Amino acid sequence: MLLAAGAGLPLYGDPTAPASLHVSDDYVRGSMVDAHTPNIVTTMIADYRGFDTLGETMVVFSAGLACMLLLRTPERGRIPTLGRPKGNVITDIVTRAMIPVIQLFALYVVFHGHYSPGGGFQGGALIATTILLARMVLGFEHSQALFPTALGTPLGLAGVAIYAGVGFVALLFGGNALDYSYLPLGLPKDMLRNWGILFVEIGVAFGVMGTLVSIFDDLLTGGRRA
Amino acid sequence: MIFVLFVVAIVAAVVALQVTDLLAAAALLSVFSFVVALLYGALGAVDVGFNEAVLGAGVTGVLLVVALFHTRRGSVD
């Protein structure tokens, strides 16, 4: 039945497919004009459909909260073999060399989401993978200096708050919520939307980063501080 | 090229189901995510491919390995 249904779908990339007929044309044409952003995907998810992305960020954060409810059982305890420093010179040095490089690339991905594939989700997940790498190779206690466990969930909440806050600021200054052209920055309309996309992408990056690290820490330690 | 990627993805998924060592199954699911990320890139959706590579092959693989350290490593069924 799956094959029979799949045979009836329109060809991939067909400009006359029903999905490409109604608003997609406006999005494709208006991305550079409305928001001064060449990356149409970023404009679409952060500007035209920004409310959906706010919902998605809230879903990511509530998944972190659900994992917190499920996994923080103090009687489970730490896994003794994970989270200890491995003591292997090669992995230690390579990890210590790679983490700053990956984090720099992650910052590039977040801030260049307008021009290259990327944006908030990818950059935030990349920084979270560096922290996970440090947790696994350098040991749980030593990597607290890189990112303390207690900072995970508040940072995720701060990400959602930044996104919702940008929408609320737009509401305060007279426009619809999440209509970035009403932000009080004193720039022309399309540059205002450009900056609005950047602010919400930073919020999304914080949200994803905090939630992923908090899920990993809950899985590894079960909420115990020891 | 896309056909080869599809074949590799299906083979990785089937072997991940059949193998009894759960750590190998987690590694094969990471391989599956990586191949699907390449497929998304080949179809032109580079943003989605980037996300799939980072989250699927990276974070999900790591979370699966940590989760299976809580249980036994051999599969029961």
Boltz contact constraints between the chains, C-beta under 6 A:
constraints:
  - contact:
      token1: [A, 41]
      token2: [B, 47]
      max_distance: 6.0
  - contact:
      token1: [A, 79]
      token2: [B, 69]
      max_distance: 6.0
  - contact:
      token1: [A, 82]
      token2: [B, 69]
      max_distance: 6.0
  - contact:
      token1: [A, 117]
      token2: [B, 46]
      max_distance: 6.0
  - contact:
      token1: [A, 117]
      token2: [B, 47]
      max_distance: 6.0
  - contact:
      token1: [A, 117]
      token2: [B, 50]
      max_distance: 6.0
  - contact:
      token1: [A, 121]
      token2: [B, 51]
      max_distance: 6.0
  - contact:
      token1: [A, 122]
      token2: [B, 50]
      max_distance: 6.0
  - contact:
      token1: [A, 122]
      token2: [B, 51]
      max_distance: 6.0
  - contact:
      token1: [A, 122]
      token2: [B, 54]
      max_distance: 6.0
  - contact:
      token1: [A, 125]
      token2: [B, 54]
      max_distance: 6.0
  - contact:
      token1: [A, 125]
      token2: [B, 55]
      max_distance: 6.0
  - contact:
      token1: [A, 126]
      token2: [B, 54]
      max_distance: 6.0
  - contact:
      token1: [A, 129]
      token2: [B, 58]
      max_distance: 6.0
  - contact:
      token1: [A, 132]
      token2: [B, 62]
      max_distance: 6.0
  - contact:
      token1: [A, 212]
      token2: [B, 59]
      max_distance: 6.0
  - contact:
      token1: [A, 219]
      token2: [B, 66]
      max_distance: 6.0
  - contact:
      token1: [A, 220]
      token2: [B, 66]
      max_distance: 6.0
